[in-house]
Amino acid sequence: MTNGTPTIRANGKPFKVEADTTAAYWHNSADNTLPPPDMMGAYMRNRPVPSGAVEGRKAWIIGSGIAGLAAAFYLIRDGGLAGKDITILDTVHIEGGSLDGAGNPEDGYIIRGGREMNWNYDNLWDMFQDVQALEMPEGFSVLDEYRLVNDNDSNFSKARLMHKRGQIRDFSTLGLSKPQQWELIRLLLKRKEDLDDITIEQYFSPGFLETNFWYLWRSMFAFENWQSLLEMKLYMHRFLDALDGLTDMSALIFPKYNQYDSFVRPLVEHLRQQGVKVQFDTRAYDLDMTVEGETRRVTAIKAKVGGTDTTIAVGPKDVVFALTGSMTEGTAYGDMDHAPILERGKNDPGDASDWALWKNLAKKSPVFGKPEKFYGDVDRSMWESVTLTCKPSPFVDKLKELSVNDPYSGKTVTGGIITFTDSNWVMSFTCNRQPHFPTQPKDVLVIWVYALLMDKEGNYVKKPMPACTGREIIAELCYHLGIESKLDEVVANTKARLALMPYITSMFMPRAAGDRPHVVPAGCTNLGLMGQFVETSNDIIFTMDSSIRTARVGVYTLLNLNKQVPDISPTQYDIRSILKAARALNNGEPFPGERLLHRLLDKTYYAHILPPLPEPDSSKREAIESELAGLLGKGSQALGTVSSWLEQVRQNLTSRKN
């Protein structure tokens, strides 16, 4: 399969590796042996039988981030390749790509980001249920460990939004007016194909962009007003089941440690035990190809190994998997006394960057997309993160007030990010479970801070964030917490390490069909593309799960495996998800028509799918009649007719049990 075109299998039937729920109506029939395209669960855990080991086949993987590591995993588990025949190439000297975590208490720890997840990251859990946990006995997986941690330590926030220098802002509802609710509903109903190159601020009203919903949404997922409306729509579908947990973050689950120690270390250990090789200090910048008619085959990888130009031959039976673009490439670093200095052009990252490979592929054919749409405007794709290594101080005392549990308890602390809604930078900070690193001292806390707007002066420090040192960013944070009078004591007990990332939300930039290549571009016989800058049917980007999905699609396609990669979880179609999302959008109040559903389904099998009504039973009838009057108009003949009809239907349904 290339470019979404099904491959004809031996049985004469077309087979599509990447399932697409929205492509057509699915139904049971004699000609359809496959489950629904978005079905998840044990039935999807089948191991495909490889069509036959290809003697002498090797796999070359460019990039050791989660997508590259996942490609190696699926080549072995489902593709039957020997680990010794898989080589991963990477520019840097450590695996993990953007999933990093390093440092020590003396110099300060650093994490450029963190990973919040939900239960239906199905590709991620599919892989990690087969990877040994590092801190549990033999036979227990990373998934087992993850469940052990989260099942016994619920996540939620008690200070999700703050303002007015240390005050908690009411975040109990999404704060949407009726017209603003309809803006979201209309977006959900729109066709994906109609949203090319439209920005969020072009669609939503100005008032919408000041609501609780938007502060919660943009800070959690890192959206900017000028970025892709299409991507926001896809996020709405992907996380519809979590919408009622958006306010207090109760829909999220977090790893025990930072992203590197929680995921990269065990996965790398698993792959090394299988014999997978990792070659560092190797920047792949182009692929040689032969073109015959409409088909393309990679014959060599052009790379700089240790700074020296090298050509790596790709055999006629080999397969190549490559990362397109990088969201953390070109990161500029700073510390307590130095602001980061960005050594990147604002419109082109240059040839000595991780974008070079995609740039050179795009020159060969339109099937490889338009990378300039994503890297071409650094001012609109950049934000900065800061890691604080904290000893006890007034900042830690304030943190304790805002935390669910004591920060030193090992349990949930802030339950996710806390966002200052009146911050010019849209600053947020979070304290995850501690220790955040396995060897972290007991009296040290690791805090992550980030901000979205890079062109605004701070409220306290009159500079844009990228021009600030670590001391100045700590001062801005203390100001928003209302403890700036104790700044000297906080600084004396805190170390800051800064990371300014020019492309961190480049994948959210407005785009149109064809701007991103497909996982297996049209005509490619041995090349799969992975990561955050490739086209999938309905999945989002900027998640570990989406990166792993692209690797699975590429592996199954190029190895001709008779196994589908299911579409995203079908929870967006679950009537329960739709009903509770409607209640959440309506600020926790019954949505129009909800009371009528209660009247109809009360005392039936399906009564449990409806959120409980706020009124006592004695006043339900009056509330229902009031709702009907609002929908149909007071005194209308239709009001009496519908009321009588609903009562008759309800009596018929409930009388059947007798």
LUMDRENSE-757590 format. One line per field, with one value per residue (C-alpha): x, y, z; residue in three letters. Coordinates in steps of 0.1 Angstrom, whole numbers, plus 2048, in hexadecimal, padded with zeros to 3 digits. Layout:
residues N
px (X,...)
py (Y,...)
pz (Z,...)
r (ala,...)
//
This chain:
residues 658
px (800,80D,7FB,7DD,7D8,7CF,7E6,7D6,7DE,7E0,7BB,7B3,7A5,7B2,7C2,7CA,7E3,7D9,7B4,79E,77D,771,777,756,739,744,72D,72E,72D,739,754,761,776,787,77A,76F,78C,78E,789,7A1,7A8,7B5,7A9,7C1,7DE,7E2,805,807,819,835,832,855,876,889,8AC,8C5,8AB,8B7,8A4,8B3,8A1,8A9,8A2,8A2,883,864,85A,87C,87D,859,862,87E,866,84B,865,86F,84E,837,84E,865,886,8A4,8AF,8D3,8C6,8B8,8CD,8C1,8D3,8D3,8E3,8E8,8F9,8DA,8BA,898,896,87E,877,894,89D,8BF,8D3,8DB,8D3,8F4,8F1,8CB,8B5,8A6,887,87C,858,842,828,804,7F0,7CE,7C2,7BD,7E0,7DB,7FB,811,801,802,828,830,81C,838,855,863,860,882,876,860,866,86B,84B,83C,839,83C,816,813,829,815,7F4,802,80D,7ED,7D3,7DF,7E4,7C8,7D1,7BF,7C7,7BB,7CA,7C8,7C4,7D2,7D2,7D6,7F8,7F1,7CC,7BB,7A3,782,788,76A,75A,766,756,746,728,70D,71B,73E,732,723,744,754,737,738,75D,757,73E,754,765,78B,78F,77F,799,7B9,7CF,7B5,7C2,7B1,7AD,79D,781,77A,76C,784,770,774,79A,797,781,78B,788,7A3,7BB,7B7,7BA,7D6,7EC,7E6,7ED,803,7ED,7F2,7D6,7E6,7EB,7D7,7B1,7B2,7C9,7B4,796,7A9,7B2,78E,784,7A2,79C,776,773,78A,778,766,788,798,792,7A2,7B8,7A8,7A7,7CD,7E7,80C,82B,83F,85E,868,861,885,887,863,862,883,89A,884,87D,8A2,8AB,892,89F,8C4,8BC,8AE,8CE,8C3,8E1,8E1,8FA,8FE,90E,8FE,8EA,8D6,8CF,8C4,8B9,8C4,8A8,8A1,881,870,84F,83B,850,86D,886,8A0,8C3,8D9,8D9,8EE,8FB,916,926,93B,93A,947,931,928,911,900,8F5,8D1,8CD,8B2,89F,8A5,88B,890,87D,883,878,86B,873,87A,867,885,8A0,8B4,8AC,8BF,8C8,8CC,8D1,8CD,8E4,8E1,8C3,8C3,8D1,8BE,8D6,8BC,8AE,88A,87F,898,8AA,8C7,8D7,8E8,8C7,8B0,898,8B2,8A6,882,88C,8A1,885,86C,882,87F,859,839,82F,848,835,83E,855,858,833,83F,862,85D,851,864,853,833,83F,856,852,869,86A,87D,886,88A,89E,891,89C,883,87A,85C,854,852,83C,824,825,819,7FA,7F1,7F8,7E1,7FB,81B,835,84D,833,83A,815,804,80F,7FF,7ED,7F9,801,7F5,7F0,7F0,7D4,7DF,804,810,824,808,81F,818,82A,827,835,830,835,856,871,86F,891,899,8B8,8AA,8B2,895,897,897,878,879,860,858,84E,844,834,824,828,84B,846,836,847,842,82B,847,866,862,872,866,86D,888,89D,89B,8B4,8A9,8A9,891,87A,878,870,853,846,849,836,819,819,819,83A,851,85B,86C,87E,8A2,89B,88A,8A7,8C1,8B1,8A7,8BA,8AB,8B4,8A4,89B,88E,880,87B,865,854,830,83A,824,806,80D,7F0,7F1,7DE,7DB,7FC,812,81B,826,814,826,82E,82E,81F,836,84F,857,870,86B,855,853,84C,846,832,833,822,7FE,7E7,7C2,7B4,7CF,7DD,802,818,812,827,809,808,82D,82B,80D,821,83C,823,813,835,841,821,81F,843,845,824,815,7F0,7E8,7D6,7DF,7BD,7B1,7B0,79A,775,76C,763,745,73B,719,726,744,72E,714,72E,741,721,71B,740,73C,71D,731,724,700,6E7,6EA,6CB,6B6,6C8,6AB,695,6AD,6AA,685,686,6A0,699,694,6A1,6C2,6D1,6CB,6EF,6FE,6F0,701,6ED,6D6,6DC,6B7,6A6,68D,670,679,684,662,661,684,67C,65D,672,68C,671,662,684,688,664,657,63F,61A,621,60B,62B,635,617,619,63E,639,61D,630,64F,63A,629,64B,659,63B,63D,662,65F,63F,650,661,63F)
py (800,823,844,833,81B,7F8,7DB,7BD,79E,77A,774,78F,7A7,7CA,7CF,7F1,7F2,814,812,830,831,850,841,82F,81F,7FE,7E1,7BB,7A8,787,79A,7AB,797,7B4,7C5,7E9,800,810,7F0,7ED,7D1,7AE,7A4,7BE,7AD,793,78C,78D,770,780,777,768,773,787,779,795,7B0,7CC,7EA,80D,825,84A,859,848,85B,847,842,834,81D,812,809,7F2,7E3,7DB,7CE,7B4,7AC,7AC,7AC,78F,7A2,79A,7B6,7B3,7BD,7DE,7FE,81F,83E,85E,880,882,86B,85E,84D,85C,87A,893,87B,887,88B,891,8A4,8A2,8B6,8C9,8D6,8D4,8BC,8C2,8B6,8C7,8BA,8A1,888,888,86B,85B,837,832,838,816,814,81E,805,7EA,7EE,7F4,7D6,7C2,7D5,7CB,7E5,7EE,7F0,7D2,7AC,799,796,7B7,7D0,7F6,7F6,7E1,7FA,818,809,802,826,836,81E,826,84B,85E,87D,89E,8C3,8DB,8FA,8F5,91A,937,95D,97D,974,954,950,931,93A,928,90B,8F6,8FA,901,923,922,937,926,936,92B,908,908,913,8F3,8DD,8EB,8E4,8BF,8BC,8CC,8B6,8B3,8BB,8DD,8EA,8ED,90A,919,925,923,949,94B,934,93C,95C,972,96B,946,94A,959,93D,923,909,91A,91F,8FB,8EE,904,8FF,8D9,8D2,8F1,900,924,939,93B,916,8FB,8F9,8D7,8CA,8D8,8C6,8A5,8AA,8B0,88E,87D,889,88C,871,886,8A7,8A5,8A0,8BE,8D6,8C3,8AC,88D,87D,87B,862,868,852,84C,85E,875,86B,85E,847,83C,832,836,823,803,803,808,7EC,7D5,7DD,7D9,7B7,7AE,7B9,7DA,7F1,817,82C,84F,86F,867,882,873,890,880,860,854,844,832,83C,825,832,839,825,831,81C,829,81D,830,846,865,86F,881,868,87A,898,885,87F,85A,846,828,80F,803,7E0,7D6,7C3,7DD,7F5,818,82C,851,86D,88C,8AC,8B0,8C4,8C8,8CD,8ED,8F1,90D,90A,922,922,938,953,94F,952,939,944,936,92C,927,93B,945,937,91B,904,8FF,8E0,8D5,8CD,8B0,8C0,8BB,898,8A2,8C1,8AD,893,8AE,8BA,898,896,8A6,885,88E,8AD,8D1,8D3,8F9,8FC,8EF,8FD,91E,935,92F,94D,93A,917,91F,91E,91A,901,903,8E8,8F2,8DE,8E9,8E6,8F1,915,92C,920,8FC,908,919,8F9,8E5,8FB,8F4,8CF,8B1,89F,8A9,8AD,895,879,868,86D,885,8A9,8C4,8AA,8BB,8DF,8FE,91B,940,94E,972,96A,97D,95F,946,936,914,8FD,8DA,8C3,89E,881,884,878,881,870,84E,85A,87C,885,885,8AB,8B5,8BC,8BF,8D8,8DF,901,90C,929,92D,952,95C,97F,98F,9A0,98F,99E,9A2,99F,9B7,9A0,985,963,959,978,96D,95B,93F,958,96F,953,948,96B,96C,94B,958,977,963,94E,96E,966,97E,98E,96D,96B,96B,94D,93B,941,937,914,90F,907,90E,8FF,90E,8FF,915,8FF,90F,8F3,8E6,8EC,8ED,8CE,8E4,8FE,903,8E9,8DB,8B9,8AF,8C3,8A4,884,863,849,836,851,848,831,82A,805,805,827,82F,851,856,86F,88F,89B,880,87B,862,85C,86B,86C,88B,895,89F,87E,85F,84B,85C,857,832,82F,83D,823,807,811,813,7F2,7DF,7EE,7EA,7C6,7BE,7B2,7A7,7BC,7DD,7FA,805,828,83D,831,831,843,862,84E,841,850,852,867,87E,883,88B,8A2,8B5,8B9,8C5,8DE,8EC,8F4,8D6,8DE,8C7,8CE,8D6,8B6,8A3,8A4,896,879,873,872,85A,842,843,820,810,7FD,81C,834,831,841,863,87B,87F,89E,8B9,8BB,8A5,88C,8A1,8BE,8AA,8AC,8D2,8D5,8BF,8D3,8F3,8E4,8DA,8FD,90C,8F5,8F7,918,91D,916,905,8E7,8D4,8D7,8C5,8AB,8A3,8A1,888,874,872,867,84C,83F,83E,82B,812,80C,808,7F3,7D8,7CA,7C1)
pz (800,7F7,7FC,80B,7EE,7F9,7EF,7DF,7F4,7E9,7F0,7D6,7EF,7F5,817,827,843,850,858,853,865,852,830,82D,83F,84F,853,857,837,828,815,834,84C,85D,87D,87D,873,895,8AA,8C7,8E0,8E2,8BF,8B1,8C2,8A7,89B,875,864,84F,82A,82D,83B,821,820,825,82D,843,852,855,86D,86C,88F,8B1,8BF,8C9,8A4,89A,8B9,8B2,88E,89B,8B4,89A,881,89B,8AC,88E,870,87B,874,889,89F,891,86F,87C,87F,88D,883,897,897,8BD,8D6,8E9,8DF,8E5,8CE,8DE,8FB,90F,934,943,95D,982,9A1,9A0,97D,97B,968,946,934,914,919,929,91F,92A,91D,91E,91F,8F9,8ED,8DD,8C9,8E7,8FE,8E3,8E2,906,912,902,910,932,94E,95D,981,983,983,962,94F,959,93D,93B,938,958,96A,95C,967,98A,98E,980,98D,9B1,9AD,99C,988,98C,991,9AC,99C,977,96F,982,97F,993,9A1,9B4,9B3,9A6,989,988,970,979,957,934,935,913,909,8F3,8D3,8DC,8E2,8BF,8B1,8BE,8B3,890,88F,899,87C,862,848,84B,826,82B,844,830,83B,853,874,896,899,877,882,8A6,8B4,8C9,8E8,8E4,8E6,909,918,932,917,901,91E,928,905,8F8,916,918,8F3,8EB,8D0,8C4,8B6,894,890,87E,883,872,88C,8A8,899,898,8BD,8C6,8B7,8C6,8E9,8E9,903,91A,916,937,948,937,954,970,95A,969,947,946,951,956,957,977,96C,950,92C,926,944,941,91C,90A,922,924,8FE,8F5,90D,8FD,8DA,8E4,8F2,8D0,8BF,8B0,8A9,8AE,89B,8AA,89C,87A,869,84B,834,813,803,7E1,7CD,7AC,79B,782,776,795,7AD,7C3,7D5,7EE,7E4,7FD,81B,819,83B,84F,867,880,869,84B,82C,829,812,823,809,80A,7FC,7E3,7FF,81A,829,836,850,854,86B,859,86B,890,8AA,8C1,8A7,8AC,8D1,8E1,905,922,947,966,958,932,91B,8FE,8DD,8BF,8A4,889,86D,872,850,848,860,848,83A,85A,86C,871,857,83B,832,82D,81A,802,7FE,7F6,7D9,7C9,7C7,7D3,7E4,800,80A,812,831,82E,839,85B,861,84E,86A,88B,89C,89A,8A2,8C0,8E5,903,91F,940,959,97D,996,9B8,9DC,9F7,9F3,9F3,9D0,9DD,9FA,9E1,9CC,9E9,9EC,9C7,9C8,9CB,9E1,9F2,9D7,9E9,9ED,9CC,9C2,9AA,9B1,99B,985,966,95C,96E,956,95D,948,94C,943,925,91C,924,93D,94D,965,972,98C,983,99B,9AD,9AA,985,980,98F,9A1,9AB,9D0,9E8,9F0,9CB,9B6,98F,981,95C,950,92D,91C,8FA,8EF,8E7,8DA,8F9,916,938,951,96B,956,939,91F,907,917,8FE,909,92D,943,95B,978,965,95C,980,989,971,97F,9A3,999,98B,9AB,9C0,9D1,9BF,9E1,9E9,9C8,9D6,9EC,9CF,9B7,9D1,9D3,9AE,98E,96C,94B,92C,90B,8EE,8D3,8B1,8A2,8C0,8B2,88D,887,891,876,85D,842,824,813,805,81C,830,81F,826,83B,81B,800,7DE,7CA,7E6,7E9,806,818,836,846,86B,886,88A,866,852,848,859,855,874,88E,89F,8A4,8C1,8D4,8D9,8CD,8AB,8A6,8AE,896,879,880,881,860,84F,85C,853,831,826,833,823,844,845,864,867,87D,88B,888,8A8,8C5,8BC,8DC,8C8,8BB,8DD,8E7,90B,900,8EB,907,922,90A,902,928,92C,910,920,93F,953,94D,93B,916,901,8FF,91A,932,916,912,937,935,918,926,94B,959,939,933,924,940,94D,92E,938,951,970,970,98A,994,9AE,9A0,9AC,995,977,966,969,95C,93E,936,939,921,908,90A,902,8E4,8D7,8E5,902,8FB,8DA,8D1,8C9,8EE,8FA,8DF,8E5,90A,907,8ED,903,921,90C,8FE,921,92F,912,918,93E,93D,928,946,955)
r (met,thr,asn,gly,thr,pro,thr,ile,arg,ala,asn,gly,lys,pro,phe,lys,val,glu,ala,asp,thr,thr,ala,ala,tyr,trp,his,asn,ser,ala,asp,asn,thr,leu,pro,pro,pro,asp,met,met,gly,ala,tyr,met,arg,asn,arg,pro,val,pro,ser,gly,ala,val,glu,gly,arg,lys,ala,trp,ile,ile,gly,ser,gly,ile,ala,gly,leu,ala,ala,ala,phe,tyr,leu,ile,arg,asp,gly,gly,leu,ala,gly,lys,asp,ile,thr,ile,leu,asp,thr,val,his,ile,glu,gly,gly,ser,leu,asp,gly,ala,gly,asn,pro,glu,asp,gly,tyr,ile,ile,arg,gly,gly,arg,glu,met,asn,trp,asn,tyr,asp,asn,leu,trp,asp,met,phe,gln,asp,val,gln,ala,leu,glu,met,pro,glu,gly,phe,ser,val,leu,asp,glu,tyr,arg,leu,val,asn,asp,asn,asp,ser,asn,phe,ser,lys,ala,arg,leu,met,his,lys,arg,gly,gln,ile,arg,asp,phe,ser,thr,leu,gly,leu,ser,lys,pro,gln,gln,trp,glu,leu,ile,arg,leu,leu,leu,lys,arg,lys,glu,asp,leu,asp,asp,ile,thr,ile,glu,gln,tyr,phe,ser,pro,gly,phe,leu,glu,thr,asn,phe,trp,tyr,leu,trp,arg,ser,met,phe,ala,phe,glu,asn,trp,gln,ser,leu,leu,glu,met,lys,leu,tyr,met,his,arg,phe,leu,asp,ala,leu,asp,gly,leu,thr,asp,met,ser,ala,leu,ile,phe,pro,lys,tyr,asn,gln,tyr,asp,ser,phe,val,arg,pro,leu,val,glu,his,leu,arg,gln,gln,gly,val,lys,val,gln,phe,asp,thr,arg,ala,tyr,asp,leu,asp,met,thr,val,glu,gly,glu,thr,arg,arg,val,thr,ala,ile,lys,ala,lys,val,gly,gly,thr,asp,thr,thr,ile,ala,val,gly,pro,lys,asp,val,val,phe,ala,leu,thr,gly,ser,met,thr,glu,gly,thr,ala,tyr,gly,asp,met,asp,his,ala,pro,ile,leu,glu,arg,gly,lys,asn,asp,pro,gly,asp,ala,ser,asp,trp,ala,leu,trp,lys,asn,leu,ala,lys,lys,ser,pro,val,phe,gly,lys,pro,glu,lys,phe,tyr,gly,asp,val,asp,arg,ser,met,trp,glu,ser,val,thr,leu,thr,cys,lys,pro,ser,pro,phe,val,asp,lys,leu,lys,glu,leu,ser,val,asn,asp,pro,tyr,ser,gly,lys,thr,val,thr,gly,gly,ile,ile,thr,phe,thr,asp,ser,asn,trp,val,met,ser,phe,thr,cys,asn,arg,gln,pro,his,phe,pro,thr,gln,pro,lys,asp,val,leu,val,ile,trp,val,tyr,ala,leu,leu,met,asp,lys,glu,gly,asn,tyr,val,lys,lys,pro,met,pro,ala,cys,thr,gly,arg,glu,ile,ile,ala,glu,leu,cys,tyr,his,leu,gly,ile,glu,ser,lys,leu,asp,glu,val,val,ala,asn,thr,lys,ala,arg,leu,ala,leu,met,pro,tyr,ile,thr,ser,met,phe,met,pro,arg,ala,ala,gly,asp,arg,pro,his,val,val,pro,ala,gly,cys,thr,asn,leu,gly,leu,met,gly,gln,phe,val,glu,thr,ser,asn,asp,ile,ile,phe,thr,met,asp,ser,ser,ile,arg,thr,ala,arg,val,gly,val,tyr,thr,leu,leu,asn,leu,asn,lys,gln,val,pro,asp,ile,ser,pro,thr,gln,tyr,asp,ile,arg,ser,ile,leu,lys,ala,ala,arg,ala,leu,asn,asn,gly,glu,pro,phe,pro,gly,glu,arg,leu,leu,his,arg,leu,leu,asp,lys,thr,tyr,tyr,ala,his,ile,leu,pro,pro,leu,pro,glu,pro,asp,ser,ser,lys,arg,glu,ala,ile,glu,ser,glu,leu,ala,gly,leu,leu,gly,lys,gly,ser,gln,ala,leu,gly,thr,val,ser,ser,trp,leu,glu,gln,val,arg,gln,asn,leu,thr,ser,arg,lys,asn)
//
